[in-house]
């Protein structure tokens, strides 16, 4: 990774070096934000200094103050004075691991890198950010007297940490009405600041911290120097995970119902590490948030952040402390190899649609037919007819919408080139902006499924509608060479239920395999992430992204932890993956994109989460945290690393280079009834033979764990692409413990199958 100063040879193996390079980089993807990385400059005129993050590994002192003092002593030796060292240090990471963020020159950073106790040092980078019905779609019925939500007491007693852009404490979603006292294990604080008093924490928002020491005045423009959320992203995420029950919520009458979080009685600990209207998130602040969250006693950490090409290994310390860590998979789909947050100990979440749409009828003046699109148009019905103005709307290519031709008309955007735009979000935003500036009365965009109606929120009184490509011919044929097509647009309505084909993997959801860690199958699962209605400041708005999918899983993890307090993060992850669904009503789950297809493990991992089934998975793939140490410290050049990666006891198997018969080891733990017999059910990837030994597992009281071997071989040697299958253990009753498999046959490692 460019800009990284490696420790001296012999101090840290190559894999471990990349581990902290991949340790300090945290991640964030919010759909509208596509900003690039940049290195943070110092606040004042010392232009030669940059913010660096040093990682020293496990902490050497139990007293956090002694750890901080050791950081200050190190900097004093390097910089030359105690006063300059104290001025230089920004954050001391002292609770779960040892490290610091400091303003340093490149030569000072190089000197620190050469110290024997320093494992890595790198510049701090900055990353962009990544529900009235979605909980019901997950089977979490608030009124039902049985099921996970009821049995887990709605998540009461569980603390969800949110590392994001802060929170809006006045929102009704954060009322603590009816909640029990704050859990006694809580050791955090409510940090006051601008427009955020310490008494604005309550029994719902039990803690709030914010990190701005590394920021410049420019970074803080339009911001509150407190945990208050100026952006809205953090509030939306927090209310999705654990918002209270709020009646009579809608978006201008659309999607009416109760707003609530997945775990409505869980508590929230807020860590504001993302700042500005673009919600930029710096490594330095995020790592400090991790350090504090581990100290404070959270049970679950939710991070709707990420950037393809980086990983964040500080999450390792959280998992070692028993915290389930959930990340967004990223919003760079549908292109393959875009998934981020692919570390094996975290849960990586893809986005999917739910069974709710907003049909909008477009009536053609010739009376031949009507077209149904989708929009968030909520204005009263307009009985006027409007002419159509055709445009490519390829604004980014330098084209414009002619105001003299488009004013007072409906702009119809269609270009064959737009079909091939695999990241169309900028295209949509620019087209809407150009249509408004041209004085258009509305805009109709012909496109494939994008799953991002929230991009139309700013249209306001102007109808903005998505239609499919079949509508192009209908609209064009409604006129003739002498007549311009005329249309009339009705307001959108809300349609919910089984007649809506859902879930489908969202077009924007990042796909596997991981470009950095293909040995681990990612994403892990999918959850609702398209057009999610949740709190933003004092209102409720739609947002889309894996940022929205992530807190759904965070809430479910909180419910599972409340129901099964002895479950480790690995068991919670296993329960979600092995019980996830691959179909609905007998129809396979589809993945939107170019083209739409049946979803595979690189789209959704194990599948779409099924929270109620996850309460009783039968068997679980647990992991001893010491096994993660082997991954972290593995030398990339060491041949044993491949075996370590393959045999890590994950609820999935990925072999990115099957050159010869390969055997993988797994162990399952019986978390169901004592006496049980499970038989292996194998779905082989095409052209791959799978054998399981033993193929029958028998559990008795006192014998909770069973190990088995899975051997893969090619039926025909070929240089191929990834192929998919599965392995399930079935007890003939309620349990079908399924893990996804991804195999890439390789004949020659020097051959690229392009």
Secondary structure, 3 states (H helix, E strand, C coil): CCCEEECCCCCCCHHHHHHHHCCCCCCCCCCCCCCCCCECECCCCCCCCEEEEEEEECCCCCCHHHHHHHHHHHHHHHHCCHHHHHHHEEEEECCCCEEEEEEECHHHHHHHHCCCCCCEEEECEEECECCCCHHHHCCCCCCCCCCHHHHCHHHCCCEEEEEECCECCCCHHHCCCCCCCCCCCCCCCECCECCECHHHCCCCEEEEEECCCCCCCCCCCCCCCCCECCCCHHHHHHHHHHCCCEEEEEECCEEEEEECCCCCCCEEEEEECEECCCCEEEHHHHHHHHHHHHHHCCCEEEECECCCCCCCCCHHHHHHCCCEEEEECCCCCCCCCCCCCCCCCCEEEEEECCCEECEEEEEECCCCCEEEEEECCCCCCCCCCEEEEEECCCHHHCCCCCHHHHCCCEEEECCHHHHHCCCCHHHHHHHHHHHHHCCCCEEEEECCCCCCHHHHHHHCCCEEEEECCHHHHHHHHCCECCECCEEEECCCCCEECCCCCCCEECCCCCCCCCCCCCCCCCCCEEEECCCEEEEECCEEEEECCHHHHHHHHHHHHHHHHHHCCCCCHHHHHHHHHHCCECEECCEECEECCCCCEECCHHHHCCCECCHHHHCCCCEECCCCHHHHHHHHCCCCCCCHHHHHHHHCCCCEEEEEEECCCEEEEEEEEECCCCCEEEEEEEECCCCEEEEEECCEEEEECCECEEEEEEEEEECCCCCCCEEEEEEEEECCCCCEEEEEEEEEECCCCCCCCC
